[in-house]
Each structure stands twice: as C-alpha cells, then as structure tokens.
Amino acid sequence: MYGFKNSKEKAFSQTLGFQYYFIGWAPLGDIHCIGKDNGHKHNVMYKKAMINAHRRIKPHIHHTPVMTSRLLDEMVGAKLFFKCENFQKGGAFKMRGAVNAIMQLSHGQKEKGVVTHSSGNFAQAVSLACQSLGIKAYIVMPSTAPQVKKNAVMGYGGMLVECEPTLQAREQNAKHLVDTKGATFLHPSNNLEVILGQGTAAKELLEKRPRLSHVFAPIGGGGLIAGTAIAARHFGSSCTVIGGEPFEADDAYRSLESGTIETNRTTNTVADGLKTQLGDINFPLIQQGVDRIIRVQESEIITAMRLIWERLKIICEPSSAVALAALLKEKGAFQGEQIGILISGGNVDLDQWPF
Ligand SMILES: Cc1ncc(COP(=O)(O)O)c(C=O)c1O
C-alpha cells in the first residue's frame, strides 16, 4: 500500500512507523512529520534532522580531533583518518546521542527526569548530559559494574540505582522508575534521536574529509553505526560504512545475513561495549546503509588497541579498537583508499595499572 520498492525500503519505513511506539514518550521534534509513502522525502528529512541535531548539541559537546599516523597508513596501505571520540565529554561518542535525545524532551518530561540502564558509557553520558542541562538522571546499573564506572556516574550527579546483574532486573528497575517518578526512559541505541546524535561524529569527520571512501565503526547495540550510515549517505560522497564486530558478539553480522534480528550466542569479549543487541529501530537503518560487517577475533582487537596506544599515543578502550581491527583484517581490499575510523571511546579502568 505504501509502494515499497523492496524489503529494505519497507523495513526503513517501518522504522518510522515504530518510532511513536518506542519513543513516543520522547517527542521526535524534527522527524515527527516524515511521511510513510515517499523514500526521497524520508532521506531529506533525515539529513535535516541530523543537521538540526548537530546544531542543537554543539554547545554541549567537544568537536573532537581527527588524527593520522604515517606508520599506520604504511601498515594498511591506505590513508587513515581517526575521529577521536575518546576525547569527547564523558570519554565516548555517547554524549552526542544522550544530549540530543534529552534536549528533545518536553518541558514536563525534563522536569521529571530521565532513566536509563547501562553498565557503561551511556550511563556516564546521560549523567553528564543531565548535569549539563539541569535535569535529574536515574541510572540503573548492575551491582557488579566496576566501581570506577559507578563513581563516574555519581561524580556527574546521576542517581545510581543498583540491581542484580541480569537484563530482566535492569529492565524491571528502569520500568519502576518510569512508573513511580514519571521519568522518561532513554534507550542507549534503539532510539532515533540517540541515533541521529551519534551520527554527528561521522558528520564532523566527513565535513573535514569529504573524500573518504569508507568509514569504519564498531557495532554493539547498533546506534553508532546506524547514525554513521545516515551521515555517510548525506554528508559523504559515495562513502560506504563498514562495521567491525567481535566474533564473540556477532549478532549484527548474523542479522544482516539472515534479514532478521539475531541474538548473541556468546558475549565473551574484551570489547565490553559491544555485547548488546541490535534493536528494531536501528536494524532497518543498518540494513539500508551498512555495506558489510567484518568480524574479528579477540587477539585482533587487542593488537589493534595496542597499535592505537602505541602509534597514535592516545588511550582507547577495546570496543573502539574493533573498527581498526576489522580494517587490518581485510586491508587488502582497501589499498590506496582514504578511510575514516571512529575511535568511539577511551574509558578504561586505570585501577588495573600500578599508578
Ligand atoms: C566505546 C564504545 N564503542 C562502541 C559502542 C557501540 O555503540 P552502539 O551500542 O551504539 O552500537 C559502545 C557502546 O556502548 C561503546 O561504549
């Protein structure tokens, strides 16, 4: 009835249909008027929505640097541009999506605060974004989360709610806070406003380096790469998006293969930010805009992380090294190209070191 050309276009439109259901409590501002019957219009609206998201969040985020390394270029046989979101506020790209989604809430919603459940970077980003915007943040974290991460959340003024280390307990606690405090739930990756915010990292990179032929990004819950796909389509020139994923948490790779959202069979990976699952808002965007996903072994992630520390002289966390690991694995296919790599975060537990 909507005249979809193919299953990808249908899936894309369904994303827009679902948005009220999943994020109806967080109004969609720029994108609420997207029609369901015109693929071109969808695209124009996504471009405008990302431009507006970027303008909105700019006062609250860092415009992060782009770094290069002659030695890494030689090692890969291509020209590499690293977008360093490890220097982002809160230590990861997550601040972009958190600020964008929170700023889009109504006055009434802002007064009641927001709630999320996360054991990692999104928890810190929501706490920091809320502190910066003067809003209450309830953060549900498993009691087993590293103390350093709990401290960071509390240090940014987030109200920490500890729970059993199961997804069910996290969801139940978050729902309780929604029910009792009237707080708005923010999903770390399956929320269109979060996705648009995350995509601004690639938008900045492409504005600086418009001739990139590929951008590599790690995949966890799929928010970063879905936003990157929107950015590449609208701010790049024939730029493809390639995902990196650990073999140990390869739900996205298998989901692209099968055409339906698959679950992780294992999550035994050093890349702790990539253990999460794709969602039904970001999956169609990934299907439409991600060229391929390259899976990597744990040893390959560690090698890539060491190279980034050693050659770029910067701290990155294992999840963000997965993008370079993917490129190194298939470097033969990218000879002579200009390639963007998202260094997505730099939050590592320094208590492991003898400082
Ligand atoms: C450092 C880092 N990189 C990548 C990701 C993956 O992002 P997404 O869940 O949006 O796919 C995460 C998610 O927590 C992360 O913390």
PDBQT file of the ligand as one rigid body, heavy atoms in Angstrom, charges set to zero:
ROOT
HETATM    1  C1  LIG A 401      33.277   2.729  23.282  1.00  0.00    +0.000 C 
HETATM    2  C2  LIG A 401      32.092   2.175  22.577  1.00  0.00    +0.000 A 
HETATM    3  N1  LIG A 401      32.200   1.894  21.277  1.00  0.00    +0.000 NA
HETATM    4  C3  LIG A 401      31.168   1.390  20.580  1.00  0.00    +0.000 A 
HETATM    5  C4  LIG A 401      29.953   1.123  21.186  1.00  0.00    +0.000 A 
HETATM    6  C5  LIG A 401      28.835   0.557  20.370  1.00  0.00    +0.000 C 
HETATM    7  O1  LIG A 401      27.838   1.512  20.154  1.00  0.00    +0.000 OA
HETATM    8  P1  LIG A 401      26.364   1.041  19.826  1.00  0.00    +0.000 P 
HETATM    9  O2  LIG A 401      25.855   0.320  21.038  1.00  0.00    +0.000 OA
HETATM   10  O3  LIG A 401      25.617   2.298  19.541  1.00  0.00    +0.000 OA
HETATM   11  O4  LIG A 401      26.480   0.149  18.655  1.00  0.00    +0.000 OA
HETATM   12  C6  LIG A 401      29.793   1.384  22.554  1.00  0.00    +0.000 A 
HETATM   13  C7  LIG A 401      28.530   1.111  23.224  1.00  0.00    +0.000 C 
HETATM   14  O5  LIG A 401      28.420   1.089  24.432  1.00  0.00    +0.000 OA
HETATM   15  C8  LIG A 401      30.881   1.930  23.269  1.00  0.00    +0.000 A 
HETATM   16  O6  LIG A 401      30.782   2.221  24.578  1.00  0.00    +0.000 OA
ENDROOT
TORSDOF 0
